[in-house]
């Protein structure tokens, strides 16, 4: 009887230990030195946010590229490229002398985008898979990095942004388009977005409410330095997804 009690206690302790580890069990090992976000993370949405014809009818990409001052010859990255709505329009805007890197964690979407790039003969576009905690961008390479209606789906935002930071050239900037809504409803409050970027080493340089973009436009630059992973402090997001604390 005593032996059975000890065995049950041992099994219970082991189960409890597993439960204690479970919150981190799905995290990539490469993200464990970074804090987790204190907020929900949206499930991955459809790669077709809306029809391209509908988005073009309100001039979405044109307005975003104008705000971002995209010019011929620039090198830009489209993170979370999906079916390539921004990729193909950025490719046309930067021209033959420019370059576009399209990245996504959805390998099937990248395959379809690759077919599109080949079909439309976009010779200035390259495609590369990324990970939830790392966009795998080459250092000192980009004038602009676009995160359009996707940042709220990044499950490891602190690791992701920290590893994105070195990819900007001198004067390079990160462009975010998103919605002001809870993070588990495919959006993120502007103050929470700004807080998370700031904690990793970015400064907000422009912000614009833009209903025509189905949300808002934010633009960030790299600060002079970025903190070590262990020194990053988590922004306090509301469990419903809004707001941020100091």
PyMOL commands that set and color helices and strands:
alter all, ss='L'
color gray80, all
select helices_A, chain A and resi 2-25+29-31+52-57+60-67+85-94+107-119+151-153+157-167+183-185+190-200+211-213+229-231
alter helices_A, ss='H'
color red, helices_A
select strands_A, chain A and resi 75-79+99-104+125-129+142-148+168-178+202-210+215-222
alter strands_A, ss='S'
color yellow, strands_A
deselect
rebuild
show_as cartoon
